[in-house]
Protein backbone atom coordinates (compact mmCIF):
# COMPACT_ATOMS: atom_id res chain seq x y z
CA UNK A 1 0.00 0.00 0.00
CA UNK A 2 1.32 3.42 -0.93
CA UNK A 3 2.03 5.84 1.90
CA UNK A 4 -0.33 8.34 0.29
CA UNK A 5 -3.17 5.86 0.99
CA UNK A 6 -2.11 5.10 4.58
CA UNK A 7 -3.91 7.21 7.18
CA UNK A 8 -2.03 9.43 9.61
CA UNK A 9 -3.08 11.39 12.66
CA UNK A 10 -2.37 14.71 10.92
CA UNK A 11 -4.40 14.22 7.72
CA UNK A 12 -7.21 16.54 8.81
CA UNK A 13 -4.76 19.25 9.86
CA UNK A 14 -2.98 19.09 6.49
CA UNK A 15 -6.27 19.24 4.60
CA UNK A 16 -7.38 22.21 6.71
CA UNK A 17 -4.04 24.02 6.37
CA UNK A 18 -3.77 23.66 2.60
CA UNK A 19 -7.52 23.87 1.92
CA UNK A 20 -7.79 20.64 -0.09
CA UNK A 21 -8.22 16.91 0.39
CA UNK A 22 -5.14 14.69 0.64
CA UNK A 23 -5.78 13.26 -2.82
CA UNK A 24 -5.87 16.79 -4.26
CA UNK A 25 -2.70 17.72 -2.36
CA UNK A 26 -0.80 14.71 -3.71
CA UNK A 27 -2.07 15.51 -7.22
CA UNK A 28 -0.97 19.14 -6.88
CA UNK A 29 2.47 18.09 -5.64
CA UNK A 30 2.86 15.69 -8.57
CA UNK A 31 1.83 18.30 -11.18
CA UNK A 32 3.72 21.27 -9.75
CA UNK A 33 6.67 20.21 -7.58
CA UNK A 34 7.75 23.85 -7.25
CA UNK A 35 5.69 24.23 -4.04
CA UNK A 36 8.36 23.26 -1.49
CA UNK A 37 6.19 23.60 1.64
CA UNK A 38 3.56 21.23 0.24
CA UNK A 39 6.18 18.73 -0.94
CA UNK A 40 7.91 18.72 2.45
CA UNK A 41 4.62 18.46 4.33
CA UNK A 42 3.54 15.47 2.25
CA UNK A 43 6.93 13.78 2.70
CA UNK A 44 6.72 14.23 6.48
CA UNK A 45 3.13 12.99 6.41
CA UNK A 46 4.24 9.82 4.58
CA UNK A 47 7.01 9.18 7.12
CA UNK A 48 4.54 9.83 9.94
CA UNK A 49 2.02 7.37 8.46
CA UNK A 50 4.71 4.65 8.35
CA UNK A 51 5.84 5.34 11.92
CA UNK A 52 2.25 5.26 13.18
CA UNK A 53 1.68 1.97 11.37
CA UNK A 54 4.74 0.52 13.14
CA UNK A 55 3.48 1.74 16.52
CA UNK A 56 0.10 0.11 15.86
CA UNK A 57 1.71 -3.20 14.79
CA UNK A 58 3.86 -3.46 17.91
CA UNK A 59 0.95 -2.43 20.14
CA UNK A 60 -1.27 -5.09 18.59
CA UNK A 61 1.47 -7.72 18.89
CA UNK A 62 1.95 -6.93 22.61
CA UNK A 63 -1.80 -6.95 23.21
CA UNK A 64 -2.05 -10.31 21.44
CA UNK A 65 0.76 -11.76 23.55
CA UNK A 66 -0.88 -10.52 26.74
CA UNK A 67 -4.44 -11.55 25.83
CA UNK A 68 -6.33 -13.15 28.76
CA UNK A 69 -7.06 -16.36 26.86
CA UNK A 70 -3.46 -16.89 25.78
CA UNK A 71 -1.43 -19.75 27.27
CA UNK A 72 1.08 -18.46 29.82
CA UNK A 73 3.67 -20.91 28.55
CA UNK A 74 3.78 -18.92 25.31
CA UNK A 75 4.91 -15.71 27.07
CA UNK A 76 8.52 -14.72 26.47
CA UNK A 77 10.22 -11.97 28.44
CA UNK A 78 12.82 -11.61 25.68
CA UNK A 79 10.15 -11.08 23.01
CA UNK A 80 8.30 -8.56 25.18
CA UNK A 81 11.58 -6.74 25.92
CA UNK A 82 12.35 -6.59 22.19
CA UNK A 83 8.81 -5.36 21.49
CA UNK A 84 9.25 -2.67 24.15
CA UNK A 85 12.46 -1.47 22.49
CA UNK A 86 10.83 -1.57 19.07
CA UNK A 87 7.83 0.37 20.40
CA UNK A 88 10.12 2.99 21.98
CA UNK A 89 11.95 3.47 18.67
CA UNK A 90 8.70 3.72 16.70
CA UNK A 91 7.26 6.24 19.17
CA UNK A 92 10.46 8.32 19.03
CA UNK A 93 10.24 8.38 15.23
CA UNK A 94 6.55 9.33 15.37
CA UNK A 95 7.28 12.14 17.85
CA UNK A 96 10.08 13.45 15.63
CA UNK A 97 7.89 13.49 12.52
CA UNK A 98 5.05 15.15 14.43
CA UNK A 99 7.41 17.86 15.69
CA UNK A 100 8.91 18.47 12.24
CA UNK A 101 5.50 18.63 10.56
CA UNK A 102 4.14 20.93 13.26
CA UNK A 103 7.15 23.23 12.90
CA UNK A 104 6.74 23.33 9.12
CA UNK A 105 3.04 24.16 9.34
CA UNK A 106 3.64 26.85 11.98
CA UNK A 107 6.26 28.62 9.87
CA UNK A 108 4.23 28.58 6.66
CA UNK A 109 2.47 31.76 5.59
CA UNK A 110 -1.30 31.42 5.84
CA UNK A 111 -2.85 30.03 2.65
CA UNK A 112 -5.93 32.20 3.01
CA UNK A 113 -4.12 35.51 3.48
CA UNK A 114 -6.19 38.24 1.88
CA UNK A 115 -4.66 39.64 -1.26
CA UNK A 116 -4.82 43.42 -1.22
CA UNK A 117 -7.06 44.75 -3.98
CA UNK A 118 -4.87 47.82 -4.41
CA UNK A 119 -1.25 48.55 -3.69
CA UNK A 120 -0.27 49.43 -0.19
CA UNK A 121 0.14 53.16 0.35
CA UNK A 122 2.84 54.39 2.65
CA UNK A 123 2.60 57.74 4.41
CA UNK A 124 5.15 59.96 2.71
CA UNK A 125 5.73 63.62 3.27
CA UNK A 126 4.36 65.79 0.49
CA UNK A 127 6.43 68.55 -1.00
CA UNK A 128 4.51 71.73 -1.66
CA UNK A 129 5.67 74.60 -3.80
CA UNK A 130 4.27 78.01 -4.56
CA UNK A 131 3.82 79.47 -7.99
CA UNK A 132 5.90 82.47 -8.91
CA UNK A 133 4.14 85.82 -8.85
CA UNK A 134 2.00 86.72 -11.88
CA UNK A 135 4.36 89.57 -12.82
CA UNK A 136 7.04 87.14 -13.98
CA UNK A 137 7.65 86.84 -17.73
CA UNK A 138 5.49 84.19 -19.36
CA UNK A 139 7.18 81.03 -20.59
CA UNK A 140 7.73 80.64 -24.34
CA UNK A 141 4.87 78.74 -26.05
CA UNK A 142 6.93 75.56 -26.62
CA UNK A 143 8.71 75.51 -23.27
CA UNK A 144 9.36 71.96 -22.11
CA UNK A 145 8.11 70.40 -25.36
CA UNK A 146 10.25 67.85 -27.15
CA UNK A 147 11.94 68.94 -30.37
CA UNK A 148 10.55 67.70 -33.60
CA UNK A 149 12.87 65.53 -35.63
CA UNK A 150 13.13 66.52 -39.25
CA UNK A 151 13.89 63.90 -41.82
MARVEX-514026 format. One record per residue: residue number from 0; y, z negated, x negated of N, C-alpha, C in turn. Coordinates in Angstrom, 2 decimals. Layout:
N
+-----+---------+---------+---------+---------+---------+---------+---------+---------+---------+
:   n :     n.y :     n.z :     n.x :    ca.y :    ca.z :    ca.x :     c.y :     c.z :     c.x :
+-----+---------+---------+---------+---------+---------+---------+---------+---------+---------+
: NUM :       Y :       Z :       X :       Y :       Z :       X :       Y :       Z :       X :
...
+-----+---------+---------+---------+---------+---------+---------+---------+---------+---------+
REM end
This chain:
151
+-----+---------+---------+---------+---------+---------+---------+---------+---------+---------+
:   n :     n.y :     n.z :     n.x :    ca.y :    ca.z :    ca.x :     c.y :     c.z :     c.x :
+-----+---------+---------+---------+---------+---------+---------+---------+---------+---------+
:   0 :   -1.17 :    0.00 :   -0.84 :    0.00 :    0.00 :    0.00 :    1.24 :    0.00 :   -0.89 :
:   1 :    2.18 :    0.83 :   -0.57 :    3.42 :    0.93 :   -1.32 :    4.25 :   -0.33 :   -1.13 :
:   2 :    5.01 :   -0.70 :   -2.15 :    5.84 :   -1.90 :   -2.03 :    6.94 :   -1.73 :   -1.00 :
:   3 :    7.31 :   -0.49 :   -0.70 :    8.34 :   -0.29 :    0.33 :    7.80 :   -0.65 :    1.71 :
:   4 :    6.46 :   -0.64 :    1.88 :    5.86 :   -0.99 :    3.17 :    5.48 :   -2.46 :    3.25 :
:   5 :    5.44 :   -3.16 :    2.11 :    5.10 :   -4.58 :    2.11 :    6.30 :   -5.39 :    2.59 :
:   6 :    6.08 :   -6.37 :    3.45 :    7.21 :   -7.18 :    3.91 :    7.64 :   -8.18 :    2.84 :
:   7 :    8.92 :   -8.55 :    2.89 :    9.43 :   -9.61 :    2.03 :   10.32 :  -10.52 :    2.87 :
:   8 :   10.59 :  -11.68 :    2.34 :   11.39 :  -12.66 :    3.08 :   12.86 :  -12.27 :    3.17 :
:   9 :   13.29 :  -11.29 :    2.40 :   14.71 :  -10.92 :    2.37 :   15.00 :   -9.58 :    3.05 :
:  10 :   14.03 :   -9.03 :    3.76 :   14.22 :   -7.72 :    4.40 :   15.38 :   -7.72 :    5.40 :
:  11 :   15.45 :   -8.75 :    6.22 :   16.54 :   -8.81 :    7.21 :   17.90 :   -8.92 :    6.54 :
:  12 :   17.98 :   -9.71 :    5.47 :   19.25 :   -9.86 :    4.76 :   19.69 :   -8.54 :    4.14 :
:  13 :   18.75 :   -7.79 :    3.56 :   19.09 :   -6.49 :    2.98 :   19.56 :   -5.52 :    4.06 :
:  14 :   18.86 :   -5.49 :    5.18 :   19.24 :   -4.60 :    6.27 :   20.63 :   -4.97 :    6.79 :
:  15 :   20.89 :   -6.25 :    6.90 :   22.21 :   -6.71 :    7.38 :   23.31 :   -6.38 :    6.36 :
:  16 :   23.02 :   -6.60 :    5.08 :   24.02 :   -6.37 :    4.04 :   24.40 :   -4.91 :    3.93 :
:  17 :   23.39 :   -4.02 :    3.95 :   23.66 :   -2.60 :    3.77 :   23.86 :   -1.86 :    5.10 :
:  18 :   23.62 :   -2.52 :    6.22 :   23.87 :   -1.92 :    7.52 :   22.89 :   -0.82 :    7.90 :
:  19 :   21.65 :   -0.91 :    7.45 :   20.64 :    0.09 :    7.79 :   19.26 :   -0.54 :    7.69 :
:  20 :   18.27 :    0.11 :    8.31 :   16.91 :   -0.39 :    8.22 :   16.38 :   -0.15 :    6.81 :
:  21 :   15.27 :   -0.83 :    6.47 :   14.69 :   -0.64 :    5.14 :   14.26 :    0.80 :    4.91 :
:  22 :   13.69 :    1.43 :    5.93 :   13.26 :    2.82 :    5.78 :   14.46 :    3.71 :    5.46 :
:  23 :   15.57 :    3.48 :    6.14 :   16.79 :    4.26 :    5.87 :   17.33 :    3.97 :    4.47 :
:  24 :   17.24 :    2.71 :    4.03 :   17.72 :    2.36 :    2.70 :   16.89 :    3.04 :    1.62 :
:  25 :   15.57 :    3.04 :    1.78 :   14.71 :    3.71 :    0.80 :   14.97 :    5.22 :    0.80 :
:  26 :   15.21 :    5.78 :    1.98 :   15.51 :    7.22 :    2.07 :   16.84 :    7.53 :    1.38 :
:  27 :   17.84 :    6.69 :    1.61 :   19.14 :    6.88 :    0.97 :   19.02 :    6.78 :   -0.55 :
:  28 :   18.26 :    5.81 :   -1.02 :   18.09 :    5.64 :   -2.47 :   17.35 :    6.82 :   -3.08 :
:  29 :   16.44 :    7.42 :   -2.34 :   15.69 :    8.57 :   -2.86 :   16.57 :    9.82 :   -2.90 :
:  30 :   17.44 :    9.98 :   -1.91 :   18.30 :   11.18 :   -1.83 :   19.48 :   11.08 :   -2.79 :
:  31 :   20.10 :    9.91 :   -2.85 :   21.27 :    9.75 :   -3.72 :   21.07 :    8.53 :   -4.60 :
:  32 :   20.46 :    8.72 :   -5.78 :   20.21 :    7.58 :   -6.67 :   21.46 :    7.09 :   -7.40 :
:  33 :   22.62 :    7.65 :   -7.08 :   23.85 :    7.25 :   -7.75 :   24.50 :    6.02 :   -7.11 :
:  34 :   23.74 :    5.29 :   -6.28 :   24.23 :    4.04 :   -5.69 :   23.48 :    2.91 :   -6.39 :
:  35 :   24.01 :    2.43 :   -7.53 :   23.26 :    1.49 :   -8.36 :   22.95 :    0.16 :   -7.66 :
:  36 :   23.86 :   -0.35 :   -6.85 :   23.60 :   -1.64 :   -6.19 :   22.42 :   -1.52 :   -5.24 :
:  37 :   22.34 :   -0.44 :   -4.50 :   21.23 :   -0.24 :   -3.56 :   19.92 :   -0.07 :   -4.33 :
:  38 :   19.94 :    0.72 :   -5.39 :   18.73 :    0.94 :   -6.18 :   18.23 :   -0.37 :   -6.77 :
:  39 :   19.12 :   -1.16 :   -7.33 :   18.72 :   -2.45 :   -7.91 :   18.21 :   -3.41 :   -6.84 :
:  40 :   18.88 :   -3.44 :   -5.71 :   18.46 :   -4.33 :   -4.62 :   17.06 :   -3.96 :   -4.13 :
:  41 :   16.79 :   -2.67 :   -4.00 :   15.47 :   -2.25 :   -3.54 :   14.39 :   -2.51 :   -4.60 :
:  42 :   14.74 :   -2.37 :   -5.87 :   13.78 :   -2.70 :   -6.93 :   13.44 :   -4.19 :   -6.90 :
:  43 :   14.47 :   -5.03 :   -6.79 :   14.23 :   -6.48 :   -6.72 :   13.44 :   -6.84 :   -5.47 :
:  44 :   13.72 :   -6.17 :   -4.36 :   12.99 :   -6.41 :   -3.13 :   11.52 :   -6.06 :   -3.30 :
:  45 :   11.22 :   -4.97 :   -4.00 :    9.82 :   -4.58 :   -4.24 :    9.11 :   -5.62 :   -5.10 :
:  46 :    9.77 :   -6.09 :   -6.17 :    9.18 :   -7.12 :   -7.01 :    8.95 :   -8.41 :   -6.22 :
:  47 :    9.93 :   -8.75 :   -5.37 :    9.83 :   -9.94 :   -4.54 :    8.66 :   -9.82 :   -3.57 :
:  48 :    8.47 :   -8.67 :   -2.96 :    7.37 :   -8.46 :   -2.02 :    6.02 :   -8.67 :   -2.73 :
:  49 :    5.90 :   -8.16 :   -3.95 :    4.65 :   -8.35 :   -4.71 :    4.43 :   -9.83 :   -5.06 :
:  50 :    5.47 :  -10.50 :   -5.49 :    5.34 :  -11.92 :   -5.84 :    4.97 :  -12.74 :   -4.61 :
:  51 :    5.58 :  -12.44 :   -3.47 :    5.26 :  -13.18 :   -2.25 :    3.83 :  -12.89 :   -1.79 :
:  52 :    3.35 :  -11.69 :   -2.01 :    1.97 :  -11.37 :   -1.68 :    1.01 :  -12.19 :   -2.56 :
:  53 :    1.35 :  -12.34 :   -3.85 :    0.52 :  -13.14 :   -4.74 :    0.51 :  -14.62 :   -4.32 :
:  54 :    1.66 :  -15.13 :   -3.94 :    1.74 :  -16.52 :   -3.48 :    0.84 :  -16.70 :   -2.25 :
:  55 :    0.91 :  -15.76 :   -1.32 :    0.11 :  -15.86 :   -0.10 :   -1.40 :  -15.78 :   -0.41 :
:  56 :   -1.77 :  -14.91 :   -1.35 :   -3.20 :  -14.79 :   -1.71 :   -3.73 :  -16.08 :   -2.30 :
:  57 :   -3.00 :  -16.67 :   -3.24 :   -3.46 :  -17.91 :   -3.86 :   -3.49 :  -19.03 :   -2.83 :
:  58 :   -2.46 :  -19.11 :   -2.01 :   -2.43 :  -20.14 :   -0.95 :   -3.65 :  -20.02 :   -0.05 :
:  59 :   -3.95 :  -18.80 :    0.39 :   -5.09 :  -18.59 :    1.27 :   -6.41 :  -18.92 :    0.57 :
:  60 :   -6.50 :  -18.59 :   -0.72 :   -7.72 :  -18.89 :   -1.47 :   -7.92 :  -20.41 :   -1.58 :
:  61 :   -6.84 :  -21.15 :   -1.86 :   -6.93 :  -22.61 :   -1.95 :   -7.27 :  -23.20 :   -0.59 :
:  62 :   -6.65 :  -22.70 :    0.46 :   -6.95 :  -23.21 :    1.80 :   -8.41 :  -22.94 :    2.16 :
:  63 :   -8.90 :  -21.76 :    1.78 :  -10.31 :  -21.44 :    2.05 :  -11.25 :  -22.36 :    1.29 :
:  64 :  -10.91 :  -22.67 :    0.04 :  -11.76 :  -23.55 :   -0.76 :  -11.75 :  -24.97 :   -0.23 :
:  65 :  -10.66 :  -25.37 :    0.39 :  -10.52 :  -26.74 :    0.88 :  -10.79 :  -26.86 :    2.38 :
:  66 :  -11.30 :  -25.82 :    2.99 :  -11.55 :  -25.83 :    4.44 :  -12.51 :  -26.96 :    4.80 :
:  67 :  -12.31 :  -27.62 :    5.95 :  -13.15 :  -28.76 :    6.33 :  -14.63 :  -28.41 :    6.46 :
:  68 :  -14.97 :  -27.22 :    6.86 :  -16.36 :  -26.86 :    7.06 :  -17.05 :  -26.38 :    5.79 :
:  69 :  -16.34 :  -26.31 :    4.72 :  -16.89 :  -25.78 :    3.46 :  -17.77 :  -26.82 :    2.78 :
:  70 :  -18.84 :  -26.37 :    2.13 :  -19.75 :  -27.27 :    1.43 :  -19.05 :  -27.85 :    0.20 :
:  71 :  -19.12 :  -29.16 :    0.04 :  -18.46 :  -29.82 :   -1.08 :  -19.06 :  -29.44 :   -2.41 :
:  72 :  -20.27 :  -28.96 :   -2.41 :  -20.91 :  -28.55 :   -3.67 :  -20.29 :  -27.26 :   -4.21 :
:  73 :  -19.57 :  -26.56 :   -3.35 :  -18.92 :  -25.31 :   -3.78 :  -17.56 :  -25.56 :   -4.45 :
:  74 :  -17.02 :  -26.76 :   -4.31 :  -15.71 :  -27.07 :   -4.91 :  -15.81 :  -27.07 :   -6.42 :
:  75 :  -14.77 :  -26.50 :   -7.07 :  -14.72 :  -26.47 :   -8.52 :  -13.32 :  -26.89 :   -8.96 :
:  76 :  -13.26 :  -27.95 :   -9.72 :  -11.97 :  -28.44 :  -10.22 :  -11.33 :  -27.40 :  -11.13 :
:  77 :  -12.16 :  -26.70 :  -11.92 :  -11.61 :  -25.68 :  -12.82 :  -10.99 :  -24.53 :  -12.03 :
:  78 :  -11.63 :  -24.09 :  -10.97 :  -11.08 :  -23.01 :  -10.15 :   -9.79 :  -23.45 :   -9.46 :
:  79 :   -9.78 :  -24.68 :   -8.96 :   -8.56 :  -25.18 :   -8.30 :   -7.43 :  -25.35 :   -9.31 :
:  80 :   -7.76 :  -25.78 :  -10.53 :   -6.74 :  -25.92 :  -11.58 :   -6.17 :  -24.55 :  -11.93 :
:  81 :   -7.04 :  -23.55 :  -12.06 :   -6.59 :  -22.19 :  -12.35 :   -5.72 :  -21.66 :  -11.20 :
:  82 :   -6.15 :  -21.92 :   -9.96 :   -5.36 :  -21.49 :   -8.81 :   -3.99 :  -22.17 :   -8.79 :
:  83 :   -3.95 :  -23.44 :   -9.20 :   -2.67 :  -24.15 :   -9.25 :   -1.74 :  -23.53 :  -10.28 :
:  84 :   -2.28 :  -23.16 :  -11.44 :   -1.47 :  -22.49 :  -12.46 :   -1.01 :  -21.12 :  -11.98 :
:  85 :   -1.90 :  -20.39 :  -11.35 :   -1.57 :  -19.07 :  -10.83 :   -0.49 :  -19.18 :   -9.75 :
:  86 :   -0.62 :  -20.19 :   -8.89 :    0.37 :  -20.40 :   -7.83 :    1.73 :  -20.77 :   -8.43 :
:  87 :    1.73 :  -21.60 :   -9.46 :    2.99 :  -21.98 :  -10.12 :    3.67 :  -20.75 :  -10.72 :
:  88 :    2.89 :  -19.89 :  -11.36 :    3.47 :  -18.67 :  -11.95 :    4.01 :  -17.74 :  -10.88 :
:  89 :    3.27 :  -17.58 :   -9.79 :    3.72 :  -16.70 :   -8.70 :    4.98 :  -17.25 :   -8.04 :
:  90 :    5.04 :  -18.57 :   -7.86 :    6.24 :  -19.17 :   -7.26 :    7.45 :  -19.06 :   -8.20 :
:  91 :    7.23 :  -19.21 :   -9.50 :    8.32 :  -19.03 :  -10.46 :    8.86 :  -17.60 :  -10.41 :
:  92 :    7.95 :  -16.63 :  -10.34 :    8.38 :  -15.23 :  -10.24 :    9.16 :  -15.00 :   -8.96 :
:  93 :    8.65 :  -15.53 :   -7.85 :    9.33 :  -15.37 :   -6.55 :   10.73 :  -15.98 :   -6.61 :
:  94 :   10.84 :  -17.19 :   -7.17 :   12.14 :  -17.85 :   -7.28 :   13.11 :  -17.03 :   -8.13 :
:  95 :   12.60 :  -16.45 :   -9.22 :   13.45 :  -15.63 :  -10.08 :   13.96 :  -14.38 :   -9.36 :
:  96 :   13.08 :  -13.72 :   -8.63 :   13.49 :  -12.52 :   -7.89 :   14.45 :  -12.87 :   -6.76 :
:  97 :   14.22 :  -13.99 :   -6.09 :   15.15 :  -14.43 :   -5.05 :   16.53 :  -14.70 :   -5.63 :
:  98 :   16.57 :  -15.38 :   -6.77 :   17.86 :  -15.69 :   -7.41 :   18.58 :  -14.41 :   -7.84 :
:  99 :   17.85 :  -13.48 :   -8.44 :   18.47 :  -12.24 :   -8.91 :   18.98 :  -11.41 :   -7.73 :
: 100 :   18.20 :  -11.32 :   -6.68 :   18.63 :  -10.56 :   -5.50 :   19.82 :  -11.22 :   -4.83 :
: 101 :   19.79 :  -12.54 :   -4.72 :   20.93 :  -13.26 :   -4.14 :   22.20 :  -13.06 :   -4.95 :
: 102 :   22.08 :  -13.11 :   -6.28 :   23.23 :  -12.90 :   -7.15 :   23.79 :  -11.49 :   -6.98 :
: 103 :   22.90 :  -10.51 :   -6.92 :   23.33 :   -9.12 :   -6.74 :   24.07 :   -8.95 :   -5.42 :
: 104 :   23.53 :   -9.50 :   -4.35 :   24.16 :   -9.34 :   -3.04 :   25.48 :  -10.10 :   -2.95 :
: 105 :   25.59 :  -11.23 :   -3.65 :   26.85 :  -11.98 :   -3.64 :   27.96 :  -11.26 :   -4.40 :
: 106 :   27.60 :  -10.52 :   -5.45 :   28.62 :   -9.87 :   -6.26 :   28.99 :   -8.48 :   -5.77 :
: 107 :   28.27 :   -7.99 :   -4.77 :   28.58 :   -6.66 :   -4.23 :   29.84 :   -6.71 :   -3.38 :
: 108 :   30.63 :   -5.64 :   -3.40 :   31.76 :   -5.59 :   -2.47 :   31.22 :   -5.43 :   -1.06 :
: 109 :   31.91 :   -5.96 :   -0.07 :   31.42 :   -5.84 :    1.30 :   31.32 :   -4.37 :    1.72 :
: 110 :   30.24 :   -4.03 :    2.41 :   30.03 :   -2.65 :    2.85 :   30.94 :   -2.28 :    4.01 :
: 111 :   31.39 :   -3.27 :    4.75 :   32.20 :   -3.01 :    5.93 :   33.67 :   -3.30 :    5.68 :
: 112 :   34.11 :   -3.23 :    4.43 :   35.51 :   -3.48 :    4.12 :   36.37 :   -2.43 :    4.80 :
: 113 :   37.41 :   -2.85 :    5.50 :   38.24 :   -1.88 :    6.19 :   38.97 :   -0.97 :    5.20 :
: 114 :   38.95 :    0.29 :    5.50 :   39.64 :    1.26 :    4.66 :   41.07 :    1.37 :    5.18 :
: 115 :   42.04 :    1.15 :    4.33 :   43.42 :    1.22 :    4.82 :   43.74 :    2.63 :    5.32 :
: 116 :   44.43 :    2.69 :    6.47 :   44.75 :    3.98 :    7.06 :   45.94 :    4.63 :    6.35 :
: 117 :   46.72 :    3.86 :    5.65 :   47.82 :    4.41 :    4.87 :   47.87 :    3.71 :    3.54 :
: 118 :   48.51 :    4.31 :    2.58 :   48.55 :    3.69 :    1.25 :   49.23 :    2.33 :    1.28 :
: 119 :   48.84 :    1.51 :    0.38 :   49.43 :    0.19 :    0.27 :   50.84 :    0.34 :   -0.27 :
: 120 :   51.77 :   -0.38 :    0.32 :   53.16 :   -0.35 :   -0.14 :   53.44 :   -1.64 :   -0.90 :
: 121 :   54.02 :   -1.50 :   -2.04 :   54.39 :   -2.65 :   -2.84 :   55.89 :   -2.85 :   -2.69 :
: 122 :   56.31 :   -4.10 :   -2.68 :   57.74 :   -4.41 :   -2.60 :   58.37 :   -4.07 :   -3.95 :
: 123 :   59.27 :   -3.11 :   -3.93 :   59.96 :   -2.71 :   -5.15 :   61.46 :   -2.81 :   -4.90 :
: 124 :   62.17 :   -3.20 :   -5.93 :   63.62 :   -3.27 :   -5.73 :   64.18 :   -1.87 :   -5.51 :
: 125 :   65.17 :   -1.78 :   -4.63 :   65.79 :   -0.49 :   -4.36 :   67.10 :   -0.40 :   -5.14 :
: 126 :   67.32 :    0.77 :   -5.68 :   68.55 :    1.00 :   -6.43 :   69.53 :    1.66 :   -5.47 :
: 127 :   70.70 :    1.09 :   -5.39 :   71.73 :    1.66 :   -4.51 :   72.88 :    2.16 :   -5.36 :
: 128 :   73.44 :    3.25 :   -4.96 :   74.60 :    3.80 :   -5.67 :   75.70 :    4.07 :   -4.65 :
: 129 :   76.89 :    4.23 :   -5.16 :   78.01 :    4.56 :   -4.27 :   78.48 :    5.96 :   -4.61 :
: 130 :   78.95 :    6.64 :   -3.62 :   79.47 :    7.99 :   -3.82 :   80.84 :    7.91 :   -4.49 :
: 131 :   81.14 :    8.92 :   -5.28 :   82.47 :    8.91 :   -5.90 :   83.54 :    9.08 :   -4.81 :
: 132 :   84.75 :    8.71 :   -5.14 :   85.82 :    8.85 :   -4.14 :   86.02 :   10.32 :   -3.74 :
: 133 :   86.54 :   10.53 :   -2.55 :   86.72 :   11.88 :   -2.00 :   87.74 :   12.68 :   -2.77 :
: 134 :   88.54 :   12.10 :   -3.62 :   89.57 :   12.82 :   -4.36 :   89.00 :   13.54 :   -5.56 :
: 135 :   87.75 :   13.32 :   -5.88 :   87.14 :   13.98 :   -7.04 :   87.00 :   15.46 :   -6.75 :
: 136 :   86.96 :   16.28 :   -7.81 :   86.84 :   17.73 :   -7.65 :   85.48 :   18.07 :   -7.03 :
: 137 :   85.46 :   19.00 :   -6.11 :   84.19 :   19.36 :   -5.49 :   83.28 :   20.06 :   -6.50 :
: 138 :   82.00 :   19.95 :   -6.29 :   81.03 :   20.59 :   -7.18 :   81.01 :   22.08 :   -6.92 :
: 139 :   80.72 :   22.90 :   -7.95 :   80.64 :   24.34 :   -7.73 :   79.56 :   24.63 :   -6.67 :
: 140 :   79.66 :   25.77 :   -5.98 :   78.74 :   26.05 :   -4.87 :   77.28 :   26.11 :   -5.29 :
: 141 :   76.96 :   26.51 :   -6.52 :   75.56 :   26.62 :   -6.93 :   75.16 :   25.48 :   -7.87 :
: 142 :   75.82 :   24.37 :   -7.80 :   75.51 :   23.27 :   -8.71 :   74.12 :   22.74 :   -8.43 :
: 143 :   73.30 :   22.65 :   -9.47 :   71.96 :   22.11 :   -9.36 :   70.92 :   23.12 :   -8.91 :
: 144 :   71.34 :   24.34 :   -8.56 :   70.40 :   25.36 :   -8.11 :   69.76 :   26.02 :   -9.32 :
: 145 :   68.54 :   26.47 :   -9.15 :   67.85 :   27.15 :  -10.25 :   68.42 :   28.55 :  -10.43 :
: 146 :   68.44 :   29.03 :  -11.66 :   68.94 :   30.37 :  -11.94 :   67.97 :   31.40 :  -11.42 :
: 147 :   68.54 :   32.49 :  -10.98 :   67.70 :   33.60 :  -10.55 :   67.25 :   34.37 :  -11.77 :
: 148 :   66.04 :   34.79 :  -11.78 :   65.53 :   35.63 :  -12.87 :   65.72 :   37.08 :  -12.49 :
: 149 :   66.32 :   37.81 :  -13.40 :   66.52 :   39.25 :  -13.13 :   65.45 :   40.03 :  -13.87 :
: 150 :   64.92 :   41.00 :  -13.23 :   63.90 :   41.82 :  -13.89 :   64.45 :   42.75 :  -14.94 :
+-----+---------+---------+---------+---------+---------+---------+---------+---------+---------+
REM end
